[in-house]
Amino acid sequence: MSYLEYTVKTTPTGVRKVLCLNWPLALLLAAVAAIGFLMLYSVAGGSFSPWAEPQMKRFGAGFVLMFIVAMIPIWFWRNMSGPAYLVSVLLLVAVEFFGTTGMGAQRWIDLGVMRLQPSELMKVALVMALAAYYDWLPAHRTSHPLWVLVPVALILLPTFLVLRQPDLGTSMLLLAAGGMMMFLAGVHWGYFAAVAAAGIGLVTAVFQSRGTEWQLLKDYQYRRIDTFLDPASDPLGAGYHITQSKIALGSGGWTGRGFMQGTQSRLNFLPEKHTDFIFTTLAEEFGFVGAVSLLGLYALVIVFCVTSALANRDRFSMLLGLGIAMTFFLFFAVNMSMVMGLAPVVGVPLPLVSYGGSAMLVLMAAFGLVQSAHVHRPR
């Protein structure tokens, strides 16, 4: 027995749990968040208000929340998966009747002290529910058509509710995250081939329905698709966001213009510079080196989550860790693709960097689940 193993086994339970935390993962999250604070300070013109200071407080609260979640045994979170999913669905329904509207979408519930976005809760609750379902389901039934319908229903219900807000980006993330969970659980590839064929048919129907009575998307969503395909067609209108984003990305060069020297953000050419397009500000000020450095930190977060999940012999913990890692990957992959013009603009924030309350707290709680599975795994 090594000295470290002896120390862990002979210390009190509470201290032992703290020692068993995945501290490299926690430090990586703090490093990514620090980059976010730096960029929010920059886009505010060298001021901690109105964005950097609240974001720092939220991260502090989120870090404490992650720590609390990590200290609670993973079996408790397994038992809470169903209620968490149900509460998230009820909150999505509540948005339909009591939600507040912002920028043409009804996505938030005003709690007084903050605005809660239930779709952010659903991103984690869905992963929890699917992990608990496949932990309960015998392996030989995973690909049986009857037992495949259950997770499909679990995925489609919140996707439909989020799409009605409307929030195309989050609804697509829910579909992708749910599909990856089913794949990780071992569902036969034939189902995914059928879904891919249906997806091609759906895309065709979306374009065919444009301008008809049964139009499937909102007009502004079609404009986003047009802008994605040809941003130069309307550089001062629908294509303005992505055009300015590409200008900022290109002007950064290899090493950037320097901290707080980005002209696109400083002169307010860049829209949503503190939320969806904050990666563009980073690339303009710190160039290719800064952008790749952030991407490297994100990749390390994924590596530590996946490594911890694969080392866990508990099926629920393994699926939960892998699901949260893949969901986190979707967050930053979609955002970066969006601001670089590789994907349509769908309003997905950059995790831990973009300004936002619900996204920050929910994401830190999700990493608390990863930590709980790591702390309480059999050793």
C-alpha positions as CSV (number, residue, x, y, z in Angstrom):
1,M,0.0,0.0,0.0
2,S,1.4,3.4,-1.0
3,Y,1.6,6.3,1.4
4,L,-1.2,8.1,-0.5
5,E,-3.5,5.1,-0.3
6,Y,-2.7,4.7,3.4
7,T,-3.4,8.4,4.1
8,V,-6.8,8.2,2.3
9,K,-7.9,5.1,4.1
10,T,-7.0,6.4,7.5
11,T,-8.5,9.8,7.3
12,P,-12.1,10.7,8.4
13,T,-14.8,10.2,5.7
14,G,-15.4,13.9,5.0
15,V,-11.7,14.6,4.5
16,R,-11.3,11.5,2.5
17,K,-14.0,12.6,0.1
18,V,-12.2,16.0,-0.3
19,L,-8.9,14.2,-1.0
20,C,-10.6,12.0,-3.6
21,L,-12.0,14.9,-5.6
22,N,-10.8,15.1,-9.2
23,W,-8.8,18.3,-8.4
24,P,-7.2,18.6,-11.8
25,L,-10.7,18.8,-13.3
26,A,-11.7,21.4,-10.8
27,L,-8.6,23.5,-11.6
28,L,-9.2,23.2,-15.3
29,L,-12.8,24.5,-14.8
30,A,-11.4,27.5,-12.8
31,A,-8.8,28.2,-15.5
32,V,-11.5,28.3,-18.3
33,A,-13.8,30.5,-16.1
34,A,-10.8,32.9,-15.5
35,I,-10.5,33.3,-19.2
36,G,-14.2,34.2,-19.3
37,F,-13.7,36.8,-16.5
38,L,-10.8,38.3,-18.5
39,M,-12.8,38.6,-21.7
40,L,-15.9,40.1,-19.9
41,Y,-13.6,42.7,-18.3
42,S,-12.2,43.5,-21.8
43,V,-15.5,43.8,-23.6
44,A,-16.8,46.1,-20.9
45,G,-14.0,48.5,-21.7
46,G,-11.7,47.7,-18.7
47,S,-14.4,47.4,-16.1
48,F,-15.6,44.6,-13.8
49,S,-19.2,45.9,-14.3
50,P,-21.6,45.0,-15.7
51,W,-20.5,41.5,-16.7
52,A,-17.2,40.3,-15.1
53,E,-18.1,40.9,-11.4
54,P,-21.5,39.1,-11.5
55,Q,-19.9,36.3,-13.5
56,M,-17.2,35.8,-10.9
57,K,-19.8,35.7,-8.1
58,R,-21.8,33.1,-10.1
59,F,-18.8,31.0,-10.7
60,G,-18.0,31.1,-7.0
61,A,-21.5,30.0,-6.2
62,G,-21.2,27.3,-8.9
63,F,-17.9,26.0,-7.5
64,V,-19.5,25.7,-4.0
65,L,-22.5,24.0,-5.7
66,M,-20.2,21.5,-7.5
67,F,-18.4,20.7,-4.2
68,I,-21.7,20.1,-2.4
69,V,-23.0,17.9,-5.2
70,A,-19.7,15.9,-5.2
71,M,-20.0,15.2,-1.5
72,I,-23.4,13.5,-1.9
73,P,-23.3,9.7,-2.8
74,I,-23.9,8.9,-6.4
75,W,-26.7,6.5,-5.6
76,F,-28.7,9.6,-4.3
77,W,-28.4,11.3,-7.7
78,R,-29.4,8.0,-9.4
79,N,-32.6,8.0,-7.4
80,M,-33.1,11.7,-8.2
81,S,-32.8,11.3,-11.9
82,G,-36.5,10.7,-12.5
83,P,-37.7,13.6,-10.3
84,A,-35.1,15.9,-11.9
85,Y,-36.4,15.1,-15.4
86,L,-40.0,15.6,-14.3
87,V,-39.4,18.9,-12.6
88,S,-37.5,20.1,-15.7
89,V,-40.4,19.2,-18.0
90,L,-42.9,20.9,-15.7
91,L,-40.7,24.1,-15.7
92,L,-40.6,23.9,-19.5
93,V,-44.4,23.7,-19.5
94,A,-44.5,26.7,-17.1
95,V,-42.4,28.7,-19.5
96,E,-45.4,28.4,-22.0
97,F,-47.7,30.2,-19.5
98,F,-45.5,32.3,-17.2
99,G,-42.2,32.7,-19.1
100,T,-40.6,36.1,-19.8
101,T,-39.7,37.1,-23.3
102,G,-36.4,38.4,-24.5
103,M,-35.1,38.9,-28.1
104,G,-38.2,37.4,-29.5
105,A,-38.1,34.1,-27.5
106,Q,-40.0,33.0,-24.4
107,R,-37.3,31.0,-22.5
108,W,-37.0,32.3,-19.0
109,I,-38.9,32.2,-15.7
110,D,-38.3,35.4,-13.6
111,L,-37.5,34.3,-10.0
112,G,-36.8,37.9,-8.8
113,V,-33.2,37.4,-7.9
114,M,-32.4,35.8,-11.3
115,R,-34.0,34.6,-14.5
116,L,-34.1,30.8,-14.7
117,Q,-33.8,29.1,-18.1
118,P,-35.4,25.6,-17.7
119,S,-33.9,24.4,-21.0
120,E,-30.5,24.6,-19.3
121,L,-31.7,22.3,-16.5
122,M,-33.1,19.9,-19.0
123,K,-29.7,19.4,-20.7
124,V,-28.4,17.8,-17.5
125,A,-31.7,16.2,-16.4
126,L,-32.0,14.4,-19.7
127,V,-28.5,12.9,-19.4
128,M,-29.3,11.8,-15.8
129,A,-32.7,10.2,-16.8
130,L,-31.2,8.3,-19.7
131,A,-28.2,7.1,-17.6
132,A,-30.6,5.8,-14.9
133,Y,-32.8,4.2,-17.5
134,Y,-30.0,2.2,-19.1
135,D,-28.6,1.4,-15.7
136,W,-32.0,-0.2,-14.8
137,L,-32.5,-1.9,-18.2
138,P,-30.9,-5.3,-18.7
139,A,-28.2,-5.1,-21.4
140,H,-29.9,-7.7,-23.7
141,R,-33.0,-5.5,-24.0
142,T,-31.1,-2.3,-25.0
143,S,-31.9,-2.6,-28.7
144,H,-35.4,-4.1,-28.4
145,P,-37.8,-1.8,-30.3
146,L,-40.2,-1.6,-27.3
147,W,-37.4,-0.5,-25.0
148,V,-36.0,1.9,-27.5
149,L,-39.2,3.8,-27.6
150,V,-38.9,4.9,-24.0
151,P,-35.7,6.9,-24.3
152,V,-36.9,8.3,-27.7
153,A,-40.0,9.6,-25.9
154,L,-37.8,11.0,-23.1
155,I,-35.8,12.9,-25.7
156,L,-38.6,14.1,-27.9
157,L,-40.8,15.6,-25.2
158,P,-38.4,18.3,-24.0
159,T,-37.1,18.8,-27.5
160,F,-40.6,19.7,-28.6
161,L,-41.2,22.0,-25.6
162,V,-37.9,23.8,-26.2
163,L,-38.6,24.2,-29.9
164,R,-41.8,25.9,-29.2
165,Q,-40.0,28.8,-27.2
166,P,-38.5,28.9,-29.9
167,D,-34.9,27.8,-29.3
168,L,-33.7,25.7,-32.2
169,G,-30.1,25.5,-30.9
170,T,-31.0,24.0,-27.5
171,S,-33.5,21.6,-29.1
172,M,-30.8,20.3,-31.5
173,L,-28.4,19.9,-28.6
174,L,-31.0,17.9,-26.7
175,L,-31.5,15.6,-29.7
176,A,-27.8,15.2,-30.2
177,A,-27.1,14.6,-26.5
178,G,-29.9,12.1,-26.2
179,G,-28.8,10.2,-29.3
180,M,-25.2,10.0,-28.0
181,M,-26.5,8.6,-24.7
182,M,-28.4,5.9,-26.6
183,F,-25.2,5.1,-28.6
184,L,-23.1,4.9,-25.5
185,A,-25.6,2.6,-23.9
186,G,-25.2,0.1,-26.8
187,V,-28.3,0.7,-29.0
188,H,-27.9,-1.0,-32.4
189,W,-26.4,1.1,-35.1
190,G,-29.4,0.4,-37.4
191,Y,-31.6,2.8,-35.4
192,F,-29.1,5.6,-36.0
193,A,-29.0,4.8,-39.7
194,A,-32.8,5.1,-39.8
195,V,-32.6,8.4,-37.9
196,A,-30.0,9.7,-40.3
197,A,-32.3,8.9,-43.3
198,A,-35.2,10.5,-41.5
199,G,-33.1,13.6,-40.8
200,I,-32.3,14.0,-44.5
201,G,-36.0,13.8,-45.2
202,L,-36.7,16.3,-42.5
203,V,-34.2,18.8,-43.8
204,T,-35.8,18.4,-47.2
205,A,-39.2,19.0,-45.7
206,V,-37.9,22.1,-43.9
207,F,-36.8,23.7,-47.1
208,Q,-39.8,22.6,-49.1
209,S,-42.2,24.1,-46.4
210,R,-40.7,27.6,-46.6
211,G,-43.4,30.1,-47.6
212,T,-46.3,27.6,-47.2
213,E,-49.1,27.4,-44.7
214,W,-47.3,24.4,-43.0
215,Q,-43.9,26.2,-42.7
216,L,-41.8,24.2,-40.1
217,L,-39.5,27.0,-39.0
218,K,-39.8,30.6,-38.1
219,D,-38.8,33.2,-40.7
220,Y,-35.8,34.4,-38.7
221,Q,-34.6,30.8,-38.5
222,Y,-34.7,30.5,-42.3
223,R,-32.8,33.7,-42.5
224,R,-30.1,32.2,-40.3
225,I,-29.9,29.3,-42.7
226,D,-29.6,31.7,-45.7
227,T,-26.9,33.6,-43.8
228,F,-25.0,30.4,-43.1
229,L,-25.0,29.4,-46.8
230,D,-24.2,32.9,-48.1
231,P,-23.3,35.6,-45.4
232,A,-22.4,38.1,-48.1
233,S,-26.0,38.1,-49.4
234,D,-27.1,40.5,-46.6
235,P,-24.0,41.8,-44.8
236,L,-25.8,44.6,-43.1
237,G,-28.9,42.6,-42.2
238,A,-29.2,38.9,-41.4
239,G,-25.5,38.3,-42.3
240,Y,-24.2,41.1,-40.1
241,H,-23.4,38.9,-37.1
242,I,-21.3,36.3,-38.9
243,T,-19.7,38.9,-41.2
244,Q,-18.4,40.9,-38.3
245,S,-17.4,37.7,-36.5
246,K,-15.2,36.6,-39.4
247,I,-13.6,40.1,-39.6
248,A,-12.7,39.9,-35.9
249,L,-11.4,36.3,-36.3
250,G,-9.2,37.2,-39.3
251,S,-7.9,40.4,-37.7
252,G,-6.5,38.5,-34.7
253,G,-3.8,36.8,-36.8
254,W,-1.4,34.4,-34.9
255,T,-1.0,36.3,-31.7
256,G,-3.8,38.8,-31.7
257,R,-4.1,42.6,-31.4
258,G,-3.5,42.5,-27.6
259,F,-5.6,42.6,-24.5
260,M,-8.4,45.2,-24.8
261,Q,-7.1,46.2,-28.2
262,G,-9.8,44.4,-30.3
263,T,-11.4,47.0,-32.6
264,Q,-14.5,44.9,-33.5
265,S,-15.5,44.6,-29.8
266,R,-14.2,47.9,-28.5
267,L,-16.0,49.9,-31.3
268,N,-19.2,47.7,-30.8
269,F,-19.1,46.3,-34.4
270,L,-19.3,42.8,-32.9
271,P,-22.9,41.9,-31.7
272,E,-23.5,39.9,-28.5
273,K,-19.8,40.2,-27.7
274,H,-20.3,39.2,-24.0
275,T,-22.5,36.1,-24.7
276,D,-22.7,34.0,-27.9
277,F,-19.8,35.8,-29.8
278,I,-17.3,36.1,-26.9
279,F,-15.0,33.5,-28.5
280,T,-14.5,36.0,-31.4
281,T,-13.4,38.6,-29.0
282,L,-10.8,36.2,-27.6
283,A,-9.5,35.3,-31.0
284,E,-9.2,39.0,-32.0
285,E,-7.3,40.0,-28.9
286,F,-5.1,36.8,-28.4
287,G,-5.2,35.4,-32.0
288,F,-4.8,31.8,-33.0
289,V,-2.6,31.1,-30.0
290,G,-5.3,32.2,-27.6
291,A,-8.1,30.4,-29.4
292,V,-6.2,27.1,-29.5
293,S,-5.2,27.5,-25.8
294,L,-8.8,27.7,-24.8
295,L,-9.7,24.8,-27.1
296,G,-6.8,22.8,-25.4
297,L,-8.3,23.5,-21.9
298,Y,-11.7,22.3,-23.1
299,A,-10.1,19.2,-24.5
300,L,-8.4,18.5,-21.2
301,V,-11.7,18.8,-19.4
302,I,-13.2,16.2,-21.7
303,V,-10.2,13.9,-21.2
304,F,-10.5,14.0,-17.4
305,C,-14.2,13.4,-17.5
306,V,-14.0,10.5,-19.9
307,T,-11.0,8.9,-18.0
308,S,-12.9,9.1,-14.7
309,A,-16.1,7.7,-16.3
310,L,-14.3,4.7,-18.0
311,A,-12.5,3.9,-14.7
312,N,-15.9,3.6,-12.9
313,R,-17.4,0.1,-12.7
314,D,-20.9,1.4,-11.9
315,R,-22.9,1.6,-15.2
316,F,-24.9,4.7,-14.1
317,S,-21.8,6.6,-13.1
318,M,-20.0,5.6,-16.3
319,L,-22.9,6.7,-18.6
320,L,-23.5,9.8,-16.6
321,G,-19.8,10.9,-16.8
322,L,-19.6,10.1,-20.5
323,G,-22.9,11.9,-21.2
324,I,-21.9,15.1,-19.4
325,A,-18.6,15.1,-21.2
326,M,-20.2,14.7,-24.6
327,T,-22.8,17.4,-23.8
328,F,-20.0,19.7,-22.7
329,F,-18.3,19.0,-26.0
330,L,-21.4,19.8,-28.0
331,F,-21.6,23.2,-26.2
332,F,-18.3,24.5,-27.2
333,A,-18.1,22.7,-30.5
334,V,-21.4,24.3,-31.7
335,N,-20.5,27.7,-30.4
336,M,-17.1,27.8,-32.0
337,S,-18.5,26.4,-35.3
338,M,-21.2,29.0,-35.2
339,V,-18.9,32.0,-34.8
340,M,-16.5,30.7,-37.5
341,G,-19.3,30.3,-40.0
342,L,-19.1,26.5,-40.0
343,A,-22.7,26.2,-38.6
344,P,-25.8,28.4,-38.5
345,V,-26.1,31.0,-35.8
346,V,-28.3,29.2,-33.2
347,G,-27.6,31.1,-30.0
348,V,-25.5,28.6,-28.0
349,P,-23.3,30.2,-25.4
350,L,-19.6,29.3,-24.9
351,P,-19.5,27.2,-21.7
352,L,-18.0,28.9,-18.6
353,V,-16.9,31.8,-20.7
354,S,-20.0,33.5,-22.0
355,Y,-22.0,35.7,-19.6
356,G,-25.0,33.9,-18.1
357,G,-26.4,32.7,-14.8
358,S,-28.5,29.6,-15.5
359,A,-25.9,28.1,-17.8
360,M,-23.0,28.6,-15.4
361,L,-24.8,27.2,-12.3
362,V,-26.3,24.2,-14.2
363,L,-22.9,23.3,-15.8
364,M,-21.1,23.5,-12.5
365,A,-23.8,21.2,-10.9
366,A,-23.3,18.8,-13.8
367,F,-19.5,18.7,-13.1
368,G,-20.5,18.1,-9.5
369,L,-22.2,14.9,-10.6
370,V,-19.0,13.9,-12.4
371,Q,-17.1,14.5,-9.2
372,S,-19.6,12.6,-7.2
373,A,-19.2,9.6,-9.4
374,H,-15.4,9.9,-9.1
375,V,-15.4,10.3,-5.3
376,H,-17.8,7.5,-4.6
377,R,-16.6,4.9,-7.1
378,P,-15.4,1.6,-5.7
379,R,-11.6,1.7,-5.0
